[in-house]
Amino acid sequence: MSRRAARFTQADLARVFAAAKRTGMAVRIDLVNGVAEVIPYERLSIPCEEPKPKRIPIL
């Protein structure tokens, strides 16, 4: 299987995520069609919560 050029660069996605965070919105990314959609949290199909920190035991 050959590799295709990425439609988004890491810098592109970082700018989208930063803008969404500043406005209090969420980002939905469709990699197949090359679309990054900024939407309100209320319209997310899967409700998301703040990630809880994990405790990692150190031996």
C-alpha positions as CSV (number, residue, x, y, z in Angstrom):
1,M,0.0,0.0,0.0
2,S,1.5,3.3,-1.0
3,R,1.5,6.3,1.4
4,R,-0.3,9.5,0.4
5,A,0.6,13.0,1.4
6,A,-1.2,14.1,4.6
7,R,-4.0,16.6,4.0
8,F,-3.3,18.2,7.4
9,T,0.0,19.0,8.8
10,Q,0.6,18.9,12.5
11,A,0.9,22.7,12.6
12,D,-2.5,23.0,10.8
13,L,-4.2,20.8,13.4
14,A,-2.5,22.6,16.3
15,R,-3.9,26.0,15.0
16,V,-7.4,24.5,14.8
17,F,-7.3,23.0,18.2
18,A,-5.9,26.2,19.8
19,A,-8.6,28.3,18.2
20,A,-11.3,25.9,19.3
21,K,-9.9,25.9,22.9
22,R,-9.9,29.7,23.0
23,T,-13.5,29.9,21.9
24,G,-14.7,27.0,24.1
25,M,-15.6,24.7,21.2
26,A,-14.8,21.2,20.2
27,V,-13.1,19.8,17.0
28,R,-14.4,16.9,15.0
29,I,-11.8,15.6,12.4
30,D,-12.8,13.5,9.4
31,L,-9.4,12.2,8.0
32,V,-11.0,10.4,5.1
33,N,-12.5,13.6,3.6
34,G,-9.9,16.0,5.0
35,V,-12.3,18.1,7.0
36,A,-11.8,19.6,10.5
37,E,-15.1,20.9,11.9
38,V,-15.3,23.2,14.9
39,I,-18.5,22.7,16.7
40,P,-20.1,23.5,20.1
41,Y,-19.7,20.9,22.8
42,E,-23.4,20.4,23.0
43,R,-23.5,19.0,19.4
44,L,-20.9,16.3,20.1
45,S,-22.3,12.8,19.5
46,I,-20.2,11.5,22.4
47,P,-20.1,13.6,25.5
48,C,-16.6,14.1,26.7
49,E,-15.3,14.9,30.2
50,E,-12.1,16.2,31.6
51,P,-9.5,13.4,31.7
52,K,-8.7,12.3,35.2
53,P,-5.1,12.0,36.1
54,K,-3.8,8.4,36.5
55,R,-1.6,7.3,39.4
56,I,1.3,5.3,38.3
57,P,3.0,3.3,41.0
58,I,6.8,3.6,41.0
59,L,8.7,0.6,42.4
